[in-house]
Amino acid sequence: MALLAFAQLIIALDLNIVFVALPEIGSGLGFSDQTLQWVISAYTVFTGGFLLFGGRAADLIGQRRMFIFALWLYAVSSLVGGLATSPEVMVAARAVQGIGGAFLFPATLSLVNRLFAEGPERNRALAIWGGAGASGLTIGAIAGGFLTAAFGWPSVFYVNVLLAGIAIVAAFLVIPKDAKDHERRSFDLAGAITVTGGATLLVFALVQGPEYGWTAPSIMWSAAAALALLVIFAVIETRSSDPLMPLRLFRNKNLVAGMTITFLYMATFGTLPYFLTVLFQNVQGMTALQTGLAFLVPSISIAAGTQIGERLATRSSIRPTLIAGLVIGAAGTLLIVPGAAVEGAYLHIVPGLIVSGIGQGIVWTGMWIAAATGVDHEEQGVASGMASTTLNVGNAIGLAILIAVANAATVGHSGEALKAATIVGMHTAFYLAAAGIGLSLLIVLVPGKPAKNAS
């Protein structure tokens, strides 16, 4: 459990550690303002595109094997990123790192679900796993600021090499070997190609749409090609004797509920760090290190919420757990609004950050319990891939919508007026996020959405 939590910490750490070092990476390698975004986008696009493929590969090749292979990808690509001397090498390294993340996340999650029995034992394991992820976000922001200032931007990549290396050695020592392959199972190559291509193009369109413009030819062609490939994938899956994503999994109401909540979770809760970063740095003038420290409160609150979620799920069931988390999270998100101001002090938003963070942690634990409940061991990888794909797509869609709404208020403003307009747009985004959380609550309340008791 310690190793699987450590792996989740590595994934979460990498999300923020590079973000904090982004300006130095841009100036050090000669990125333009238009191309620098690809240091982030390359990772996001390839992670989103390969999650389902990575989940199924964990089922077919072996969860332990894929766990170790993904860590190797992380280590090698991080080393290349740290040694990069041009924008092209950096973007390529980040793309491969994204594929490593797409393999590592479902492999880690499916190992948790396979090695710990459904019920209280698994609930506790998922809470520890989720708490490690919340901690990694904070550690990444703080470590990114410190390492960049002390040793330069390459150090934020080299630290991944060290951490992944430790995890690889530990994996050989403590994770049970994979069961022998079943001869009857085959790899659905056509399904893998179409869903990976379709998902990658879809995430590309969602991530780059706000930057390029939604009517840009590259975005429209990508969206059309993504739709075509995903339709072809659905047809292939209905005819395959051993499909990449068995469609009968959609008869599992817990899994469908988990996927729906993961989508809405990242479309709402998942957008808050972006707007908080804008508030702290662009409006209130915090440094990167100060911003990282400011995220300590919400991260600790989320970690605490994951433990509360485990207790609620074990003592009652999934539905009450999700309801409690969503109500608390929505209230906390609304509580942030009054304190988010140009001249507002950090302490003014702390109550909202604490309440929202606890709600987020409760929902995080509950939705992964739901997604794993009633799924066979040999299909935990693809189930994890399905839920994490909706997580990634939900974040891209939520950010695209809320950023567009928030930025609409800033058009034509500059200087202090721009800061005031940014706050107005940010408040609107927070209100919409709270409304989206309310939509999640309505879905959970629908009878049968997760009905099975996880205790």
N, C-alpha and C positions, 0 to 999 in steps of 0.2 A: 504493500500500500504506500509505503514511504517513497518507493521508486516511481510508482505511477503518479503520485502527487507531484514529485519532483519533475517528471516529464511535462505535466500540465503547467507547472510553474515556468518551465523553459519556454513553452509556447506563448504563454501570456506575457512573460518578460520581453520577448522579442517584439511584441506588438508596439510597446511604448518606448523601448530603448532606442530603436532606430528613429522613431518619430522625433524625439528630443534632439537627436544629433543631425537632423535633416539639413538645417542651414549650413553647418560646417561641411557636410558631405557635398552639398551643392557648390560651395565656393572652392573646396579642395579639388574636386574633379572637373570643374568647369561646366556644370549643368546650367542650362538656361532656366528662366522662370517657368517656361512651358514644359520642359522635360523633367524637371526635378520631381514632379508628382509621381513619375513612374518608379521611383525608388519605393514608394508605398503601393502604387497601383499594380505593379508587376507581381508583388507578393499576394495582394488581395485577389487579383483576377485568377491566378493559377491555383491558389488555394481553393477558391470557390469552384473552379472547374474540375478539380481532381478529387474532391471529397468522396463522392459516391464510388468512384473507381477505387480509391484507397480503402474504403470500407469493405467493399466486396473482395478486394485482394487480401485483406486480413482474414476473411473467412476461408478463402480458397488456398492461399499460400501458407497461412499460419499467422496468428496474431503476434506471437513472439518474434517470428522472423521479420514481419513488417515493422514492428516496433523498432527493432535493431536497425533494419535497413533505413527507416525514416530518420533515425538519429544520425546515421552515417551521412545521409543527404544533407541534413542540417549542418553537420560539422564541416563537411567539404565545401559546401556553398558559402558558409560563413567565413571560412578561411579565404576563399577566392574573393569574397566581398571586401574583407579587410585588406587584401593585397591589390585591389582594383586600382588602376591608374587612368581609367577612362569611364565615361558614362555608360558606354555599351557593355563593358564587363560588369559593372555594378548592377545594371538592370537585369542582365542574364543571371547573375548570382542570386538576385532577389527572386527571380522567377523560379529557379531550382529550389530555393529555400521555401517558397510557397508550396511547391509540390511536396517537399518534405513535410511541411505542416499538414497538408491534406492527407498524407499517409499516417502521420503520427497521431493526430487528434482522434480519428475513429479507432485506430489500433489501441490507443491508451484507454479510451472509453469502453471498447468491447472487452478488453482485458479485465477492467473493473467489473463489468457485468458478468463475465465468465467465471472469474475466480472467487466472486463473492455471491452467496446464495441470495435469491430474490427474497425480499422482506427486510427486516431490521438490519441484517448484516450488510446488504448491498446499499441500503439507505445511508448507513453510516459511512461506508466507503465513498459514495458519491458526494456526501457532504465534505469529507476531507479533500477529495479531488477538486471540488468546486472552490473550497476555501483556498487551496493552493493557487488556483487560477487568479482569484481576486488579489492575493498577496503578490503574485507575479506582476500584475499591472502596476502596482505601486512601486515595487522594487525596480521594475524596468524604467519608470519615469525618473526615479531618484538616481539609479545607477547610470542612466544615460547622461544626465546632467553632470554627474561627478566624473565619469570616465572621459567624456568629451573634453571637459575643462582640464583634467589632469594629464591625460595621455593622448588626446586627439581622437578624431572620429573612428579610425580603424579599430580602436579598442572595443567598441560596442559590438563588433563582429567577432573579434578574437575570444571574447568571454563566452560566446556560444560554443566555440570549439572545445573549450575546457569543460563546460557543463555537459555538452553532449557526450564527450569522451567518458566522463564519470558515469553517466547513465548507461552507456554501452557496456562498460565493464560490469556494472551492477546487474544489468539485464541477464548476462550469461550466468551470473551467480545465483539470482533469486527467483527469476520468472520460470515457472514450469515449462518444459518443452512442449511444443505443439503436438497434438494428436496426429497420427499418421493420416495421410491424405486418403479420402474416399475415392476409390477407383471410378465410381459412377459419375463423379462431378467433373465438369469441363469448364473452360473459361469462355464466357460469352464475348468474343472479340468484337463482333459487330455492335453489340450493345455498348461495350466499353468505349469504342471509338465515337459512336454517335452521341452518347450522353456526355462524355467528356468534352467533345467539341461544342455541343450545344450549350452546356453549362458554362464553359469558358467564355464563349461569345456573349451569352446572356449577361454574365457578371461584368464583362468588358463594357457592354452597352450601358449598364446601370451605373457603373463606377465612373466612366468617362463622359456619359451624357451631359452632366452639368457643366463639364469643362469644355467639351467640343461643341455643345449645342445639340438639342435633341433631334433637330432636323438635319444635322450634318450627315453626308453620305455614308461615312464610315460607321456611324451609329445606327442608321436605318438599315444598312446592309447587314450589319452584325446581328441586329435584332431579328431581321427576317430569316437569316441563316440559322440563328439559334432556334427559332420556332420550328423551322423545317426539320432540323436535326432531332429535336426533342419529340416531334410527332413520329418521325421514323423510328426513334428509339422505342416509343410506346408500342408501335406495331411489331417491332422485333421481339419485344418482351412477351407479347401475347402468343407468339409462335415458337419461342425458344423452349427446348426441353430442359435446360438448366439456365434460366435467365440471370442476368446480372442483378436485377432488382425484381424479385418475385412479386407480381402484382397482388397476390393473395395477402401480402403483408398489410395492404390497405384495409383488410377486413379486421385488423387489430385496432380497435377503437382507442386503446391507450396510445399506441404508436402514432396514429393520426392526430390525436389530441396533442401529443408531445411535439409533433412536427409543426402543428398550427401555432402552439404557444412559443416554440423557439423562433418562428418567423416573426411573430408580433413582439416578442421580447426584444429582439435586436432592432426591430423597426421603431421601438419606443425607448426602452431603457438603454439600449445599445447606442443611441445617438447622444445621450447626455454627456459623455466624456468630451466629445467634439465641442459642444457648445460651452462647456465649462472651461475648456482650454482657451477658446476664443475670449471668454469673459476674463479669465485670469491674465492672459498675456496681451491680447490686443486692446482690451478695454481698461483693465486695471494696472497694466504695465508690469506684471510679475516676470521674473527671469525664468528660464527653463527649470533651474533647480528649485526655485520657489514654487513653481507650478507642480513639480513632482511631489514636494512636501505637502502641498495643498490637497493632493489626491490621497493622502494617508487616511484622512477621516472617512471618505466614502469607501475606500478599499477595506479598511478594518470593519466597517459596518456591513459590507457585503459578505465578508468572511464570517462574521458573527451570524448573519442571516442564513447562511448555508447550514450552520449547525442547528439553528432553530427549525429550519425546514426539515431536517432529518428527524428531529424529535416529533414534529407535528405529523409527518408522514407515517412514522412508526406507530404512534399512538392512535391515530385516526385513519385517514386514507389520503389518496392523492388530491381529490377534489377540494376538501376543506383546506389543505395545505396551499394549493394554488390560489384559492379565493382569498385567504388571509394575506398571502404575499402580494397579490395584485391590489387589494384594497390599501394596504400599508404603503406600497410603492407609489400608487397614484396620489395618495395624500402627501407623501414626501416630495414628489415632483412638483406639486402645486405649492408646497411650502417653500421651495427654492425661489420662486418668482419674486416675492417682495424683497428679498435680499440681493437679487441680481441687479445691481445698479452701478452707474459710472463711479460714483463716490462711495459705494457701499463697502463696508468692511467685510473681511472674510468671515468673521464670527457671525455675521448676519445670515449667512446661508448654511452655516454648520447644522442647525436643527433639521433643515430640509435634507441635507446630504446624509445625515444619520438615518432619518426615517426612510428615505428613499432607498438607501443602501441596504437596510435590513430587509425591506420588501423585495428588492432585487435578489438578494441571497436566498430568501425563502423560495421564490419562484424558480430560480436557477436549479436548486436541488430537486424541487418537485417535478419540473418539466423533463429532466433526464431520467428520473424514476419512472415517469409515465412512458417515455419512449422505449424503455428497456423491458417493461412489464409484459409478460406473456410471449416474449420472443425466444425462439430456440437458441441454444448456445452457438450452433453452427451458422446462425444468421444474425448474431449480435453485431458483427462488423458492418453489414450492409444497412441494418437498422440505425446504427450510429452514424453511418455516412448519410443516410436520408435526412435524419434530424439535423445534423450539422450543416448539410447543404441548405436547408431552409433557414437555418440560423444565419449563414453567410449572405444569402440572397435577401433576407429580411433586412439586414443591416444596410446593404447597398440601396435598397428601395427606400427605406426609412430616411437615410441620410440625404438621398437625392431630393426627396419631397420636402423635408424639413429645412434643408439648406436653401432650397429655392424659395420657400416661403419666407424664411428669415432674411435672405439677401434682398428680397423685393423691397423691404423697408429702407434699405441703405442706398438705393439708387439716387444719384445726384447730390450726395452729401460728402463732406470732407471735414478733416480736423475734428474739433469737439462735437460738431453736429453729427459726424459719422459715428462717433462713439454712442451718442444718445440714440441714433437710429438703429445701431446694432443691438442695443438693449431692447428696443421695441420689438425688433424682429425675433430676438432670442426669447422674449416672453411669449410671443405667439407660438414659437416652436415648442416651448415647454407645455403650453396649454394643449397643443395638438398631441404631444407625446402622452399626456395624461388621458386625453380622449381615447387614444389608441390602446392604452392600458385598460380603460373601461370596456373597450371592445373585446379585449382578451377575457375580461371577467364575464361578459355575456356568453362567450363561447364555452367557458368552463362550466357555467351554470346550466347549459343545455343538457338534458338528461342523456346519460350514456357516454359522455365525452371523457373524463376518465372515470369509469365506474368501478373498476376493479381495485380492491383494497391492496395496498402495497405492504401492509403489515402482516 
